[in-house]
Amino acid sequence: QQPVQSPQAVILREGEDAVINCSSSKALYSVHWYRQKHGEAPVFLMILLKGGEQKGHDKISASFNEKKQQSSLYLTASQLSYSGTYFCGTGSNFGNEKLTFGTGTRLTIIP
Amino acid sequence: NAGVTQTPKFQVLKTGQSMTLQCAQDMNHNSMYWYRQDPGMGLRLIYYSASEGTTDKGEVPNGYNVSRLNKREFSLRLESAAPSQTSVYFCASNMYRGKHGYTFGSGTRLTVV
């Protein structure tokens, strides 16, 4: 079963912050985050593993709550280049990174 | 480094025709995957290969077959194309043992008429 992402779409002005949530009904070992621009392939942003710390660099970070089977992606001081569709991908087993992807969150940044 | 290379980029098939989508990676990755992407449905796993010599079904395998030819190459075959298989197909790869992100190919846009 696919993880549920929320919101489905969000429009922000440049400089504003955004949070994208990913929730699974299954126990998780890992959560991946990807960004896809229109007509292009998804690009890996970061991975969070069970028992690991919150990850991030620069203005994009993420957290992973294993007990709640949820992850959140945080984008601060958004830039025009952050526009795109964000997908979470969840994995349930160590050593088998067969991911189940959410349906995506479309983020639009306007000047 | 080319990364993950998919061919062709675009294809139009008639119902009932067959074709093979090719995928090759040059990053020495163990695991390879085929996903399809449809509007509003995200990426759904068709087949995957955890390592050379093994293949397993994903979420939506019906109507498809795969071959892991060697460590670099993983092909997807449609034996008898149907309009429901109109989609964008992505090949991806990563290192085994689950601590690495996927690298995706640029995709194949397939239309079945």
Backbone of each chain as ProteinMPNN parsed JSONL, in Angstrom:
{"seq_chain_A": "QQPVQSPQAVILREGEDAVINCSSSKALYSVHWYRQKHGEAPVFLMILLKGGEQKGHDKISASFNEKKQQSSLYLTASQLSYSGTYFCGTGSNFGNEKLTFGTGTRLTIIP", "coords_chain_A": {"N_chain_A": [[0.843, -1.188, 0.0], [0.504, 2.208, -0.852], [2.373, 4.901, 0.628], [0.917, 7.767, 2.228], [0.882, 11.053, 1.188], [0.958, 14.443, 2.276], [0.603, 18.003, 2.086], [-1.317, 17.601, -0.993], [-0.752, 19.479, -2.868], [0.953, 22.62, -2.911], [1.34, 26.123, -2.779], [3.755, 28.574, -2.622], [5.279, 31.672, -1.671], [8.433, 32.952, -2.664], [10.953, 32.472, -0.279], [9.325, 31.671, 1.785], [8.39, 29.028, 4.122], [8.034, 25.419, 3.96], [6.34, 22.352, 4.726], [6.283, 18.945, 4.131], [4.506, 16.0, 4.403], [4.698, 12.458, 5.065], [3.14, 9.424, 5.366], [2.894, 6.114, 6.52], [1.244, 2.904, 6.491], [2.592, 0.723, 7.211], [5.258, -0.873, 9.056], [8.385, 0.732, 9.038], [11.675, 0.684, 7.633], [13.23, 2.45, 6.244], [13.157, 5.749, 4.814], [12.983, 7.512, 1.843], [13.549, 10.608, 0.124], [12.612, 12.398, -2.779], [12.916, 14.696, -5.507], [11.143, 15.837, -8.305], [11.261, 17.429, -11.346], [9.214, 18.891, -13.881], [8.788, 16.732, -16.592], [11.208, 15.511, -16.202], [13.531, 13.166, -14.653], [13.086, 11.713, -11.367], [15.009, 13.029, -8.643], [17.311, 12.133, -6.203], [17.117, 13.197, -2.842], [17.491, 12.787, 0.003], [18.058, 10.211, 2.49], [16.534, 8.523, 5.183], [17.094, 6.493, 7.931], [15.957, 3.812, 10.032], [16.368, 4.328, 13.422], [18.19, 6.293, 12.942], [19.416, 9.717, 12.742], [17.829, 12.935, 12.5], [18.059, 14.296, 9.291], [19.76, 16.524, 7.081], [20.695, 19.312, 5.013], [21.907, 22.51, 4.345], [19.104, 24.227, 3.437], [17.16, 22.286, 3.374], [15.689, 19.715, 5.067], [14.911, 16.705, 6.955], [12.791, 14.547, 8.906], [12.218, 11.51, 10.786], [9.866, 9.595, 12.186], [9.779, 6.722, 13.698], [8.024, 5.221, 15.271], [5.52, 6.282, 14.734], [5.47, 5.814, 12.092], [6.025, 7.754, 10.181], [7.259, 10.45, 8.14], [8.727, 13.658, 7.663], [9.383, 16.338, 5.448], [11.276, 19.238, 5.378], [11.369, 22.432, 4.081], [13.067, 25.328, 4.078], [12.999, 28.898, 3.825], [12.265, 29.075, 1.031], [13.317, 28.649, -2.388], [13.119, 29.609, -5.855], [14.065, 27.483, -7.32], [13.276, 25.288, -5.903], [10.842, 24.426, -6.739], [8.671, 21.842, -7.897], [7.728, 18.346, -7.953], [7.463, 16.478, -5.054], [8.419, 13.377, -3.791], [7.962, 10.806, -1.422], [9.591, 7.771, -0.631], [9.163, 4.592, 0.654], [10.748, 2.041, 2.553], [10.67, -1.275, 3.769], [12.365, -3.248, 4.684], [15.635, -4.007, 5.765], [18.391, -4.155, 3.596], [16.987, -4.728, 1.365], [16.105, -2.686, -0.811], [13.566, -2.12, -1.982], [11.389, 0.154, -2.92], [8.333, 1.759, -1.979], [6.438, 4.218, -3.368], [4.985, 7.388, -2.518], [2.147, 9.369, -3.682], [2.929, 11.884, -4.298], [3.753, 15.389, -3.813], [2.968, 18.449, -5.056], [4.909, 21.231, -5.386], [4.886, 24.653, -5.736], [6.706, 27.499, -6.276], [6.479, 30.918, -6.125], [7.571, 34.125, -7.358]], "CA_chain_A": [[0.0, 0.0, 0.0], [1.316, 3.406, -0.998], [2.307, 5.884, 1.709], [0.071, 8.923, 1.952], [1.568, 12.332, 1.321], [0.13, 15.639, 2.43], [-0.557, 18.178, 1.23], [-1.147, 17.152, -2.374], [-0.156, 20.593, -3.597], [1.13, 23.829, -2.113], [1.928, 27.27, -3.482], [4.452, 29.446, -1.686], [6.095, 32.777, -2.192], [9.866, 32.797, -2.415], [11.342, 32.843, 1.071], [8.468, 31.031, 2.782], [8.748, 27.672, 4.518], [7.056, 24.378, 3.636], [6.491, 21.028, 5.326], [5.598, 17.885, 3.387], [4.404, 14.839, 5.268], [4.587, 11.139, 4.444], [2.656, 8.526, 6.403], [2.749, 4.749, 6.042], [0.501, 1.978, 7.345], [3.483, -0.398, 7.493], [6.491, -0.561, 9.78], [9.371, 1.194, 8.075], [13.098, 0.698, 7.918], [13.845, 3.611, 5.633], [12.355, 6.688, 4.031], [13.736, 8.32, 0.885], [12.863, 11.763, -0.453], [13.046, 12.732, -4.137], [12.258, 15.829, -6.164], [11.027, 15.65, -9.747], [10.8, 18.58, -12.118], [8.342, 18.479, -14.971], [9.446, 16.135, -17.747], [12.526, 14.985, -15.86], [13.553, 12.024, -13.739], [13.227, 12.053, -9.946], [16.378, 13.193, -8.15], [17.428, 11.783, -4.794], [17.446, 14.276, -1.915], [18.08, 12.235, 1.217], [17.518, 8.964, 3.032], [16.493, 8.428, 6.634], [17.054, 5.088, 8.322], [15.487, 3.484, 11.367], [17.414, 4.518, 14.412], [19.106, 7.354, 12.543], [19.118, 11.064, 13.184], [17.257, 13.825, 11.5], [19.089, 14.633, 8.32], [19.529, 17.724, 6.291], [21.821, 20.164, 4.689], [21.471, 23.802, 3.861], [17.762, 24.609, 3.855], [16.247, 21.168, 3.228], [15.956, 18.709, 6.087], [13.818, 15.754, 7.11], [12.74, 13.776, 10.138], [11.62, 10.178, 10.633], [9.294, 9.088, 13.431], [9.591, 5.293, 13.434], [6.844, 4.701, 15.986], [4.322, 6.732, 14.026], [5.638, 5.437, 10.683], [5.862, 9.012, 9.452], [8.42, 11.284, 7.866], [8.404, 14.998, 7.188], [10.431, 17.058, 4.728], [11.199, 20.659, 5.701], [12.066, 23.334, 3.164], [13.055, 26.654, 4.681], [13.391, 30.011, 2.952], [12.203, 28.414, -0.277], [13.841, 29.32, -3.569], [12.405, 29.233, -7.077], [14.562, 26.178, -7.773], [12.645, 24.213, -5.124], [9.593, 24.009, -7.378], [8.662, 20.493, -8.448], [6.911, 17.394, -7.211], [8.262, 15.753, -4.068], [7.939, 12.031, -3.496], [8.63, 9.97, -0.442], [9.636, 6.35, -0.95], [9.361, 3.895, 1.917], [11.264, 0.676, 2.495], [10.31, -1.982, 5.001], [13.348, -4.241, 5.08], [17.046, -3.736, 5.551], [19.019, -5.011, 2.612], [16.139, -4.866, 0.191], [15.579, -1.332, -0.946], [12.417, -2.027, -2.864], [10.647, 1.267, -2.35], [6.96, 2.084, -2.354], [6.405, 5.674, -3.421], [3.742, 8.121, -2.36], [1.606, 9.936, -4.918], [3.616, 13.128, -4.599], [3.29, 16.721, -3.402], [3.432, 19.44, -6.032], [5.298, 22.487, -4.753], [5.096, 25.764, -6.662], [7.262, 28.701, -5.644], [6.288, 32.103, -6.976], [8.445, 35.248, -6.922]], "C_chain_A": [[0.88, 1.24, 0.0], [1.255, 4.275, 0.246], [1.485, 7.081, 1.255], [0.864, 10.19, 2.177], [0.553, 13.453, 1.479], [1.022, 16.854, 2.608], [-0.295, 17.633, -0.172], [-0.484, 18.23, -3.215], [-0.047, 21.796, -2.669], [1.793, 24.897, -2.974], [2.519, 28.208, -2.432], [5.077, 30.613, -2.42], [7.549, 32.496, -1.841], [10.192, 33.282, -1.002], [10.494, 32.21, 2.158], [8.907, 29.596, 3.036], [7.644, 26.687, 4.133], [7.388, 23.103, 4.394], [5.669, 20.043, 4.509], [5.651, 16.625, 4.238], [4.195, 13.556, 4.488], [4.236, 10.146, 5.547], [2.402, 7.153, 5.826], [1.94, 3.916, 7.026], [1.361, 0.78, 7.745], [4.67, 0.069, 8.318], [7.594, -0.276, 8.764], [10.789, 1.001, 8.576], [13.742, 1.961, 7.384], [12.812, 4.478, 4.938], [13.305, 7.475, 3.135], [12.878, 9.521, 0.5], [13.498, 12.116, -1.798], [12.29, 13.969, -4.605], [12.279, 15.578, -7.674], [10.513, 16.932, -10.39], [10.082, 18.074, -13.36], [9.144, 17.942, -16.155], [10.807, 15.539, -17.467], [12.405, 13.777, -14.933], [13.583, 12.513, -12.293], [14.705, 12.117, -9.557], [16.402, 12.966, -6.65], [17.827, 12.994, -3.963], [18.149, 13.735, -0.67], [17.379, 10.949, 1.617], [17.572, 9.03, 4.544], [16.299, 6.967, 6.997], [16.555, 4.939, 9.755], [16.633, 3.605, 12.35], [18.379, 5.623, 14.085], [18.642, 8.707, 13.025], [18.382, 11.816, 12.084], [18.366, 14.28, 10.573], [18.759, 15.945, 7.638], [20.818, 18.422, 5.956], [21.262, 21.437, 4.085], [20.042, 24.05, 4.336], [16.737, 23.502, 3.652], [16.631, 20.107, 4.246], [14.748, 17.803, 6.21], [13.932, 15.047, 8.439], [12.014, 12.467, 9.887], [11.17, 9.725, 12.01], [8.935, 7.629, 13.206], [8.305, 4.765, 14.07], [5.557, 5.075, 15.262], [4.369, 6.37, 12.545], [5.427, 6.649, 9.779], [7.204, 9.688, 9.222], [7.93, 12.634, 7.384], [9.627, 15.617, 6.528], [10.222, 18.541, 4.962], [12.012, 21.458, 4.691], [11.953, 24.746, 3.737], [13.56, 27.694, 3.7], [13.423, 29.556, 1.5], [12.702, 29.314, -1.411], [13.058, 28.842, -4.776], [12.806, 27.84, -7.538], [13.956, 25.014, -6.998], [11.342, 23.725, -5.758], [9.729, 22.622, -7.989], [7.713, 19.623, -7.651], [7.818, 16.568, -6.319], [7.605, 14.418, -3.759], [8.689, 11.457, -2.299], [8.565, 8.528, -0.941], [9.958, 5.605, 0.33], [9.832, 2.471, 1.679], [11.028, -0.012, 3.829], [11.383, -2.923, 5.508], [14.759, -3.762, 4.824], [17.58, -4.691, 4.494], [18.177, -5.242, 1.378], [15.455, -3.542, -0.027], [14.533, -1.217, -2.042], [11.505, -0.973, -2.252], [9.218, 1.323, -2.86], [6.835, 3.6, -2.262], [5.009, 6.218, -3.138], [3.322, 8.748, -3.678], [2.13, 11.337, -5.2], [2.941, 14.364, -4.035], [3.869, 17.73, -4.383], [3.675, 20.763, -5.325], [5.576, 23.532, -5.823], [5.581, 26.969, -5.873], [7.085, 29.865, -6.609], [7.116, 33.256, -6.441], [7.683, 36.204, -6.006]], "O_chain_A": [[1.862, 1.326, 0.737], [0.197, 4.382, 0.867], [1.374, 7.366, 0.063], [1.455, 10.378, 3.241], [-0.539, 13.427, 0.911], [2.088, 16.754, 3.216], [0.83, 17.249, -0.493], [0.254, 17.934, -4.155], [-0.855, 21.967, -1.756], [2.679, 24.615, -3.781], [1.846, 28.582, -1.471], [5.361, 30.549, -3.616], [7.84, 31.869, -0.823], [9.763, 34.358, -0.586], [10.885, 32.204, 3.325], [9.688, 29.024, 2.276], [6.479, 27.061, 3.998], [8.551, 22.808, 4.67], [4.495, 20.285, 4.23], [6.71, 16.237, 4.731], [3.605, 13.55, 3.408], [4.95, 10.039, 6.544], [1.774, 7.02, 4.775], [1.941, 4.175, 8.23], [0.925, -0.075, 8.517], [5.044, 1.242, 8.291], [7.712, -0.968, 7.752], [11.075, 1.132, 9.766], [14.68, 2.49, 7.981], [11.747, 4.013, 4.531], [14.3, 8.031, 3.599], [11.649, 9.464, 0.543], [14.719, 12.137, -1.949], [11.177, 14.247, -4.159], [13.291, 15.164, -8.238], [9.46, 17.449, -10.018], [10.323, 16.959, -13.822], [10.055, 18.601, -16.656], [11.496, 15.105, -18.39], [11.313, 13.42, -14.492], [14.057, 13.617, -12.026], [15.534, 11.365, -10.07], [15.601, 13.543, -5.915], [18.748, 13.728, -4.319], [19.252, 14.162, -0.33], [16.279, 10.639, 1.159], [18.538, 9.53, 5.12], [15.44, 6.287, 6.436], [16.717, 5.838, 10.58], [17.718, 3.062, 12.142], [19.302, 5.883, 14.858], [17.587, 8.824, 13.649], [18.324, 11.398, 10.928], [19.469, 14.607, 11.011], [17.615, 16.399, 7.632], [21.874, 18.161, 6.532], [20.247, 21.412, 3.389], [19.801, 24.08, 5.543], [15.539, 23.764, 3.753], [17.775, 19.654, 4.277], [13.69, 18.083, 5.648], [15.009, 14.953, 9.027], [11.288, 12.325, 8.903], [11.993, 9.497, 12.897], [7.91, 7.325, 12.596], [7.59, 3.96, 13.473], [4.62, 4.28, 15.189], [3.399, 6.601, 11.823], [4.746, 6.576, 8.757], [8.148, 9.524, 9.994], [6.864, 12.747, 6.779], [10.756, 15.443, 6.988], [9.119, 19.053, 4.768], [13.194, 21.19, 4.476], [10.852, 25.284, 3.861], [14.421, 27.424, 2.863], [14.451, 29.636, 0.827], [12.537, 30.533, -1.398], [12.409, 27.796, -4.731], [11.986, 27.101, -8.084], [14.11, 23.862, -7.404], [10.801, 22.702, -5.339], [10.777, 22.272, -8.531], [6.985, 20.106, -6.783], [8.822, 16.021, -6.775], [6.404, 14.339, -3.502], [9.905, 11.609, -2.185], [7.6, 8.126, -1.591], [10.92, 5.943, 1.02], [9.392, 1.791, 0.753], [11.171, 0.599, 4.889], [11.321, -3.357, 6.658], [15.043, -3.175, 3.779], [17.263, -5.881, 4.496], [18.625, -5.897, 0.437], [14.369, -3.293, 0.495], [14.601, -0.345, -2.908], [10.92, -1.187, -1.191], [8.931, 0.985, -4.008], [7.092, 4.193, -1.214], [3.998, 5.599, -3.469], [4.046, 8.673, -4.671], [1.808, 11.919, -6.235], [1.731, 14.39, -3.809], [5.085, 17.855, -4.528], [2.762, 21.343, -4.738], [6.403, 23.319, -6.71], [4.936, 27.401, -4.918], [7.496, 29.794, -7.767], [7.342, 33.367, -5.236], [8.245, 37.197, -5.544]]}, "seq_chain_B": "NAGVTQTPKFQVLKTGQSMTLQCAQDMNHNSMYWYRQDPGMGLRLIYYSASEGTTDKGEVPNGYNVSRLNKREFSLRLESAAPSQTSVYFCASNMYRGKHGYTFGSGTRLTVV", "coords_chain_B": {"N_chain_B": [[30.734, 10.108, -16.174], [27.902, 8.292, -17.212], [25.73, 7.439, -15.735], [22.521, 6.277, -15.344], [21.217, 4.887, -18.184], [18.595, 4.979, -20.429], [16.823, 3.5, -23.117], [14.306, 3.269, -25.699], [13.73, 6.906, -25.75], [11.22, 7.795, -26.427], [8.26, 6.139, -27.556], [5.847, 4.775, -29.716], [3.377, 2.4, -29.815], [1.343, -0.091, -31.404], [-1.644, -1.671, -30.284], [-1.07, -4.91, -29.074], [1.439, -5.206, -30.186], [4.93, -5.915, -29.549], [7.7, -4.976, -27.444], [10.974, -4.059, -26.226], [12.302, -2.39, -23.496], [15.295, -0.804, -22.811], [17.865, -0.691, -20.333], [20.747, 0.565, -18.797], [23.42, 0.772, -16.461], [26.299, 2.479, -15.205], [27.546, 2.548, -12.772], [28.337, 0.559, -11.143], [26.35, -0.532, -9.561], [24.417, -2.752, -7.518], [21.652, -3.297, -7.417], [18.688, -3.056, -9.387], [15.821, -1.48, -10.902], [12.488, -1.325, -12.229], [10.089, 1.081, -12.774], [6.789, 2.386, -13.252], [5.183, 5.43, -14.146], [2.273, 7.122, -13.659], [-0.173, 9.683, -14.145], [-1.071, 11.25, -11.137], [-0.658, 8.96, -9.647], [1.846, 8.448, -8.734], [4.965, 6.665, -8.508], [5.128, 3.347, -9.467], [6.206, 0.113, -8.684], [7.37, -2.229, -10.988], [9.05, -4.503, -11.653], [11.972, -5.794, -10.02], [15.526, -6.183, -9.461], [17.534, -7.459, -7.205], [20.148, -8.241, -7.211], [22.684, -9.311, -9.528], [21.471, -11.898, -11.551], [19.138, -12.39, -10.188], [15.612, -11.801, -10.095], [12.557, -10.165, -9.226], [9.002, -9.865, -8.692], [7.222, -6.777, -8.619], [4.855, -4.37, -7.585], [3.059, -4.089, -9.758], [3.24, -6.242, -11.909], [1.962, -7.569, -14.021], [1.726, -8.372, -17.44], [4.258, -7.759, -18.144], [7.738, -8.632, -18.586], [11.066, -9.31, -17.39], [14.65, -9.059, -17.78], [17.703, -9.637, -16.291], [20.486, -8.991, -17.616], [23.21, -8.771, -17.169], [25.463, -7.395, -14.719], [25.264, -4.69, -15.316], [23.026, -4.277, -16.999], [19.47, -4.161, -17.397], [16.567, -5.212, -18.632], [13.234, -4.474, -19.804], [10.355, -6.068, -20.909], [7.541, -5.848, -22.983], [5.199, -8.009, -23.944], [2.778, -8.147, -25.361], [1.451, -5.391, -26.115], [-0.82, -3.191, -24.411], [-3.374, -0.629, -24.259], [-3.583, 0.209, -21.591], [-1.03, 0.153, -20.713], [0.168, 2.435, -21.451], [2.322, 4.898, -20.453], [4.875, 6.504, -18.444], [8.02, 5.173, -18.202], [10.437, 4.372, -15.838], [13.736, 3.483, -15.204], [15.83, 2.489, -12.531], [18.636, 2.492, -10.259], [20.616, 1.239, -7.492], [23.009, 0.881, -4.792], [23.214, -2.243, -3.108], [21.923, -3.253, 0.101], [20.609, -1.181, 1.293], [21.29, 1.671, 2.073], [21.453, 3.724, 0.407], [20.474, 6.139, -2.01], [18.276, 6.024, -4.885], [19.356, 6.152, -8.294], [17.955, 7.514, -11.055], [17.05, 6.746, -14.465], [16.44, 8.719, -17.463], [13.947, 8.174, -18.411], [11.288, 6.572, -20.331], [8.875, 7.432, -22.547], [5.964, 5.935, -23.243], [3.458, 5.211, -25.553], [0.536, 3.486, -26.189], [-1.526, 2.61, -28.756]], "CA_chain_B": [[29.806, 9.011, -15.889], [26.586, 8.475, -17.801], [24.706, 7.151, -14.74], [21.558, 5.291, -15.822], [20.822, 5.221, -19.546], [17.415, 4.266, -20.921], [16.442, 3.673, -24.522], [14.306, 4.597, -26.313], [13.118, 7.961, -24.946], [9.804, 7.853, -26.811], [7.836, 5.016, -28.401], [4.418, 4.572, -29.934], [3.099, 1.025, -30.222], [-0.043, -0.474, -31.629], [-2.095, -2.733, -29.395], [-0.643, -6.237, -29.487], [2.853, -5.235, -30.543], [5.859, -6.154, -28.452], [8.922, -4.191, -27.458], [11.848, -4.154, -25.061], [12.932, -1.168, -23.012], [16.645, -1.113, -22.36], [18.407, 0.124, -19.247], [22.12, 0.212, -18.432], [24.042, 1.688, -15.504], [27.758, 2.343, -15.177], [27.97, 2.938, -11.421], [28.628, -0.68, -10.407], [25.275, -0.786, -8.602], [23.929, -4.133, -7.479], [20.211, -3.43, -7.551], [18.062, -2.292, -10.456], [14.367, -1.439, -10.74], [11.638, -0.71, -13.238], [8.877, 1.713, -12.264], [5.975, 3.149, -14.179], [4.62, 6.617, -13.525], [1.024, 7.57, -14.247], [-0.648, 10.915, -13.486], [-1.802, 11.106, -9.883], [-0.429, 7.678, -8.99], [3.223, 8.287, -8.296], [5.792, 5.646, -9.147], [4.756, 2.011, -9.021], [7.244, -0.841, -9.015], [6.953, -3.316, -11.883], [9.962, -5.585, -11.321], [13.265, -5.355, -9.551], [16.59, -7.17, -9.403], [18.37, -7.077, -6.065], [21.537, -8.47, -7.596], [22.803, -10.029, -10.804], [20.99, -13.264, -11.507], [17.844, -12.504, -9.491], [14.562, -10.842, -10.401], [11.341, -10.389, -8.443], [7.873, -9.034, -9.059], [6.849, -5.667, -7.776], [3.44, -4.118, -7.332], [2.244, -4.163, -10.973], [4.057, -6.973, -12.882], [1.209, -8.241, -15.085], [1.93, -7.86, -18.791], [5.676, -7.421, -18.316], [8.806, -9.552, -18.206], [12.353, -8.629, -17.283], [15.882, -9.846, -17.872], [18.924, -8.994, -15.792], [21.422, -9.56, -18.571], [24.481, -8.78, -16.452], [25.358, -6.442, -13.62], [24.989, -3.361, -15.845], [21.847, -4.127, -17.839], [18.198, -4.703, -16.9], [15.608, -4.848, -19.667], [11.802, -4.678, -19.534], [9.703, -6.449, -22.152], [6.096, -5.912, -23.119], [4.991, -9.049, -24.953], [1.612, -7.791, -26.159], [1.126, -4.101, -25.503], [-2.216, -2.796, -24.237], [-3.49, 0.801, -23.964], [-3.373, 0.44, -20.16], [0.405, 0.231, -20.467], [0.613, 3.791, -21.773], [2.886, 5.419, -19.21], [6.297, 6.834, -18.478], [8.739, 4.101, -17.531], [11.733, 4.758, -15.305], [14.667, 2.508, -14.662], [16.623, 3.067, -11.45], [19.601, 1.564, -9.667], [21.312, 1.689, -6.289], [23.829, -0.146, -4.163], [22.464, -3.133, -2.237], [22.06, -3.029, 1.534], [19.693, -0.163, 1.762], [21.648, 2.944, 2.681], [21.772, 4.605, -0.701], [19.344, 6.534, -2.826], [18.182, 5.568, -6.257], [19.655, 6.997, -9.44], [16.967, 7.212, -12.092], [17.26, 7.113, -15.85], [15.645, 9.865, -17.913], [12.58, 7.749, -18.68], [10.765, 6.245, -21.663], [7.445, 7.759, -22.651], [5.364, 4.932, -24.124], [2.038, 5.353, -25.876], [-0.025, 2.326, -26.888], [-2.778, 3.048, -29.41]], "C_chain_B": [[28.45, 9.28, -16.49], [25.486, 8.248, -16.774], [23.831, 6.005, -15.209], [21.046, 5.746, -17.187], [19.661, 4.35, -19.985], [17.225, 4.541, -22.405], [15.231, 2.814, -24.83], [13.738, 5.647, -25.367], [11.618, 8.07, -25.22], [9.487, 6.64, -27.69], [6.33, 5.018, -28.504], [4.243, 3.157, -30.467], [1.625, 0.872, -30.558], [-0.384, -1.601, -30.659], [-1.676, -4.084, -29.953], [0.81, -6.337, -29.901], [3.712, -5.485, -29.311], [7.048, -5.215, -28.564], [9.705, -4.409, -26.165], [12.428, -2.787, -24.754], [14.277, -1.548, -22.403], [17.082, -0.163, -21.256], [19.81, -0.369, -18.93], [22.668, 1.259, -17.462], [25.541, 1.411, -15.43], [28.33, 2.715, -13.815], [28.289, 1.73, -10.554], [27.588, -0.954, -9.315], [24.808, -2.229, -8.68], [22.468, -4.237, -7.894], [19.673, -2.532, -8.657], [16.555, -2.483, -10.412], [13.71, -0.883, -12.001], [10.367, -0.203, -12.565], [8.097, 2.292, -13.441], [5.342, 4.31, -13.429], [3.41, 7.076, -14.321], [0.521, 8.779, -13.477], [-1.445, 10.605, -12.22], [-1.526, 9.821, -9.115], [1.004, 7.481, -8.538], [3.957, 7.241, -9.111], [5.407, 4.283, -8.592], [5.759, 1.005, -9.554], [6.7, -1.978, -9.871], [7.747, -4.581, -11.545], [11.232, -4.984, -10.751], [14.235, -6.528, -9.541], [17.548, -6.734, -8.306], [19.849, -7.261, -6.38], [21.535, -9.239, -8.913], [22.329, -11.462, -10.636], [19.664, -13.445, -10.795], [16.894, -11.433, -9.988], [13.332, -11.192, -9.578], [10.259, -9.42, -8.885], [7.696, -7.894, -8.065], [5.353, -5.582, -7.626], [2.557, -4.388, -8.553], [2.973, -4.935, -12.074], [3.305, -7.533, -14.099], [1.411, -7.563, -16.431], [3.379, -7.526, -19.106], [6.564, -8.613, -17.977], [10.112, -8.777, -18.155], [13.485, -9.615, -17.459], [17.012, -9.037, -17.274], [20.061, -9.646, -16.574], [22.808, -9.724, -17.96], [24.371, -7.723, -15.362], [24.927, -5.072, -14.12], [23.59, -3.212, -16.427], [20.611, -4.858, -17.297], [17.127, -4.258, -17.882], [14.19, -5.21, -19.254], [11.107, -4.961, -20.851], [8.192, -6.438, -22.003], [5.812, -6.882, -24.247], [3.842, -8.703, -25.889], [1.027, -6.515, -25.565], [-0.378, -3.822, -25.494], [-2.268, -1.301, -23.925], [-3.255, 1.138, -22.493], [-1.89, 0.53, -19.795], [1.012, 1.555, -20.963], [1.061, 4.46, -20.485], [4.28, 5.955, -19.479], [7.022, 5.796, -17.629], [10.116, 4.603, -17.104], [12.485, 3.53, -14.826], [15.481, 3.206, -13.572], [17.605, 2.017, -10.936], [20.115, 2.124, -8.352], [22.174, 0.549, -5.757], [22.932, -0.983, -3.25], [22.723, -2.765, -0.787], [21.609, -1.651, 1.965], [20.154, 1.086, 2.453], [21.903, 4.007, 1.62], [20.524, 4.92, -1.501], [19.396, 5.921, -4.212], [18.765, 6.625, -7.192], [18.716, 6.569, -10.549], [17.516, 7.531, -13.475], [16.296, 8.216, -16.249], [14.238, 9.478, -18.348], [12.303, 7.425, -20.131], [9.279, 6.555, -21.654], [6.835, 6.848, -23.702], [3.881, 5.208, -24.3], [1.608, 4.129, -26.656], [-1.386, 2.729, -27.445], [-3.568, 1.869, -29.946]], "O_chain_B": [[27.894, 10.364, -16.313], [24.4, 8.809, -16.918], [24.316, 4.899, -15.446], [20.511, 6.846, -17.328], [19.736, 3.123, -19.92], [17.437, 5.656, -22.883], [15.118, 1.718, -24.281], [13.302, 5.299, -24.27], [10.844, 8.405, -24.324], [10.327, 6.177, -28.461], [5.623, 5.232, -27.52], [4.879, 2.765, -31.446], [0.776, 1.611, -30.061], [0.482, -2.383, -30.267], [-1.888, -4.382, -31.129], [1.361, -7.435, -29.964], [3.271, -5.291, -28.178], [7.362, -4.721, -29.646], [9.171, -4.877, -25.16], [12.972, -2.113, -25.628], [14.383, -2.475, -21.6], [16.717, 1.013, -21.246], [20.04, -1.572, -18.809], [22.424, 2.456, -17.609], [25.991, 0.273, -15.572], [29.478, 3.15, -13.721], [28.492, 1.872, -9.348], [27.906, -1.534, -8.276], [24.8, -2.846, -9.745], [22.087, -5.147, -8.629], [20.132, -1.405, -8.844], [16.064, -3.512, -9.946], [14.296, -0.085, -12.732], [9.664, -0.948, -11.882], [8.664, 2.638, -14.477], [5.009, 4.204, -12.249], [3.512, 7.381, -15.51], [0.764, 8.889, -12.276], [-2.375, 9.799, -12.239], [-2.095, 9.608, -8.044], [1.335, 6.424, -8.002], [3.608, 6.968, -10.26], [5.365, 4.093, -7.377], [6.121, 1.037, -10.731], [5.701, -2.608, -9.526], [7.166, -5.607, -11.192], [11.531, -3.81, -10.971], [13.839, -7.692, -9.603], [18.283, -5.758, -8.461], [20.697, -6.526, -5.875], [20.503, -9.751, -9.347], [22.73, -12.156, -9.702], [19.113, -14.545, -10.795], [17.3, -10.306, -10.27], [13.088, -12.358, -9.269], [10.532, -8.325, -9.376], [7.971, -8.016, -6.871], [4.664, -6.599, -7.549], [1.43, -4.861, -8.406], [3.304, -4.338, -13.098], [3.925, -7.924, -15.087], [1.286, -6.344, -16.553], [3.693, -7.064, -20.203], [6.192, -9.483, -17.19], [10.255, -7.729, -18.785], [13.318, -10.826, -17.312], [17.263, -7.902, -17.679], [20.532, -10.728, -16.221], [23.492, -10.714, -18.217], [23.28, -7.208, -15.113], [24.265, -4.348, -13.377], [23.016, -2.126, -16.359], [20.687, -5.988, -16.815], [16.808, -3.072, -17.964], [13.971, -6.127, -18.463], [11.244, -4.197, -21.806], [7.641, -6.95, -21.029], [6.152, -6.604, -25.397], [3.933, -8.944, -27.093], [0.217, -6.555, -24.639], [-1.102, -4.165, -26.428], [-1.308, -0.755, -23.381], [-2.781, 2.229, -22.178], [-1.545, 0.941, -18.686], [2.225, 1.755, -20.895], [0.286, 4.58, -19.537], [4.794, 5.869, -20.595], [6.67, 5.575, -16.47], [10.859, 5.179, -17.898], [11.941, 2.665, -14.139], [15.784, 4.393, -13.69], [17.427, 0.818, -11.15], [20.061, 3.332, -8.118], [22.079, -0.59, -6.213], [21.978, -0.456, -2.678], [23.665, -2.028, -0.496], [22.164, -1.047, 2.883], [19.468, 1.549, 3.363], [22.491, 5.053, 1.897], [19.635, 4.083, -1.652], [20.414, 5.379, -4.645], [18.684, 7.825, -6.927], [18.686, 5.4, -10.935], [18.324, 8.443, -13.65], [15.431, 8.606, -15.464], [13.417, 10.352, -18.626], [12.971, 7.92, -21.04], [8.521, 6.008, -20.852], [7.136, 6.96, -24.89], [3.147, 5.411, -23.333], [2.227, 3.768, -27.658], [-2.28, 3.136, -26.703], [-4.64, 2.055, -30.521]]}, "name": "protein", "num_of_chains": 2, "seq": "QQPVQSPQAVILREGEDAVINCSSSKALYSVHWYRQKHGEAPVFLMILLKGGEQKGHDKISASFNEKKQQSSLYLTASQLSYSGTYFCGTGSNFGNEKLTFGTGTRLTIIPNAGVTQTPKFQVLKTGQSMTLQCAQDMNHNSMYWYRQDPGMGLRLIYYSASEGTTDKGEVPNGYNVSRLNKREFSLRLESAAPSQTSVYFCASNMYRGKHGYTFGSGTRLTVV"}
